[in-house]
Structure formats: C-alpha cells, structure tokens
Amino acid sequence: MKISELIKEFDSVKSESFSKLSPKMKDAVKDMLSLVETDKSKENLLIKFNKAIDSVCEKYNVLQIEIEDFIDKVTSENMEK
C-alpha cells in the first residue's frame, strides 16, 4: 500500500486514533507520510520515517513521542481488524 493511500484512508475512514488528533497533529502526520513517500533516497523505510518524524516535529513543534504513539496506536488498530 502506498503512503498516499494511507492518507486517503485516514481522511475517509477516520481511524479512531487519527480522529482524536488535534488539527496540528493531523497536519504533521499527513506531512510525515508525504515526506516518506516522496523520499527517493535508497535508504530503508525506517530511516526515511525517522527523518520525516524529525522534520515534522521541528516544523509543527510537536514531540517525537506524540508521533510515535500515534504510529503505535494505528498499528494496533490495524492488527485488530
């Protein structure tokens, strides 16, 4: 699944975790996913995510732990399905 499809899924399905985020956090998550998807480097996916997380934390003034907690919650939600 492409990351852009995940963004559409968050918007259309309104996952429980995503819907609980503040507007600023929603923007940060969307931006993070977009950065990962558009990163054409040959680095592995985890490195791309770490770089994107660092970037959006600085840009949106959010804590890294908030982004990581969101990722954990979404992962848990999807595993329950």
C-alpha positions as CSV (number, residue, x, y, z in Angstrom):
1,M,0.0,0.0,0.0
2,K,1.3,3.4,-0.9
3,I,1.6,6.0,1.8
4,S,-0.7,8.3,-0.1
5,E,-3.4,5.6,0.1
6,L,-2.9,5.6,3.9
7,I,-3.5,9.4,4.0
8,K,-6.7,8.9,2.0
9,E,-7.7,6.1,4.4
10,F,-7.2,8.3,7.4
11,D,-9.3,11.0,5.8
12,S,-12.1,8.8,4.6
13,V,-12.3,6.1,7.3
14,K,-11.3,8.4,10.1
15,S,-9.4,5.8,12.1
16,E,-10.1,6.2,15.8
17,S,-6.6,7.3,16.6
18,F,-6.4,9.8,13.7
19,S,-9.8,11.3,14.5
20,K,-8.6,12.0,18.1
21,L,-5.6,14.1,16.9
22,S,-5.5,17.8,17.1
23,P,-5.6,19.6,13.7
24,K,-1.9,20.4,14.1
25,M,-1.1,16.7,14.7
26,K,-3.2,15.6,11.7
27,D,-1.2,18.0,9.5
28,A,2.0,16.7,11.0
29,V,1.1,13.1,10.3
30,K,0.0,13.8,6.8
31,D,3.2,15.8,6.1
32,M,5.3,12.9,7.6
33,L,3.6,10.4,5.4
34,S,4.1,12.6,2.4
35,L,7.8,13.1,3.1
36,V,8.3,9.4,3.4
37,E,6.5,8.7,0.1
38,T,8.4,11.4,-1.8
39,D,11.8,10.5,-0.4
40,K,13.6,8.9,-3.4
41,S,16.7,8.0,-1.5
42,K,17.9,4.4,-1.3
43,E,17.7,4.4,2.5
44,N,15.5,1.9,4.2
45,L,11.9,2.8,5.2
46,L,12.7,3.1,8.9
47,I,15.4,5.7,8.2
48,K,13.0,7.6,6.0
49,F,10.4,7.6,8.7
50,N,12.9,8.8,11.3
51,K,14.0,11.6,9.1
52,A,10.4,12.6,8.4
53,I,9.4,12.4,12.0
54,D,12.4,14.7,12.9
55,S,11.3,17.1,10.2
56,V,7.7,17.4,11.1
57,C,8.4,17.7,14.8
58,E,10.5,20.7,14.2
59,K,8.1,22.2,11.6
60,Y,4.9,21.7,13.7
61,N,6.5,22.0,17.1
62,V,5.2,18.6,18.2
63,L,7.0,16.0,20.3
64,Q,8.5,12.9,18.7
65,I,6.8,10.7,21.3
66,E,3.4,12.0,20.1
67,I,4.1,10.9,16.5
68,E,5.5,7.6,17.7
69,D,2.5,7.0,20.0
70,F,0.1,7.7,17.1
71,I,2.0,5.2,14.9
72,D,1.8,2.6,17.6
73,K,-2.0,3.2,18.0
74,V,-2.7,3.0,14.3
75,T,-0.6,-0.2,14.1
76,S,-2.6,-1.7,16.9
77,E,-5.9,-0.7,15.3
78,N,-4.9,-2.3,12.1
79,M,-3.8,-5.5,13.8
80,E,-7.2,-5.9,15.5
81,K,-9.0,-5.8,12.1
